[in-house]
Amino acid sequence: MAQSSDLLHLRTTAPMDRSAMKAVIQLVTDLDPTAGVYHSDDMTILQIRRNPSVSDEQLRAAIASAGITLQPGVVDPATLHPVAGVDTEPVYIVTGDEAADLARYQAARELWNANHPDAPIAAPVHLTNE
């Protein structure tokens, strides 16, 4: 079965800790072994790449069984992009367009590093199930 590019963005009511994220990854991949589960830097946004045969309701039920409360509705990924500026730390946001995501992050990182040589930022580190 080929992996779909069907992305779902969900917001939690509170930041998750790493053990909760691990449980979410396990429960989602139990539903869909081809799924990818990612999180925002602040651990409040879940991005799930899933097979379209897995419904939103199934994913929400699995996540709830890990003790995570989700806000209603879905998150528009366009609202997650911080406005780049000299005092805005770069944030790597996965939108499904890897080349554009990397280019946007690298530009923000270069701007930050040029204006903050005492606090340079390198490549992002994210927990994923891949």
LINMOFEN-V135941 format. One line per field, one symbol per residue. ss: DSSP state (H for helix, E for strand, - for the rest). phi: phi as a letter, one per 20 degrees, with the letter a starting at -180 (. if undefined). burial: 1 if it has 9 or more other C-alpha atoms within 8 Angstrom, else 0. A space follows every 10 residues. Layout:
# LINMOFEN-V135941
ss->???
phi->???
burial->???
This chain:
# LINMOFEN-V135941
ss->-----EEEEE EE-----HHH HHHHHHHHHH H----EEEE- ----EEEEEE -----HHHHH HHHHH----E ------HHHH ---------- -------HHH HHHHHHHHHH HHHHH-HHH- ----------
phi->.ffedfdcdc deebgeefff ffffgfffff fbfefdcccf gemddddcec fffefgffff fffffeneed ffmdefgffe ffffafddff cededodgff ffffffffff ffffecfebf deffccecdd
burial->0000001111 1110010001 1011101110 0101111111 0011111111 1001000011 0111010111 0000100000 0000000101 1110000000 1101100110 1110000000 0000000100
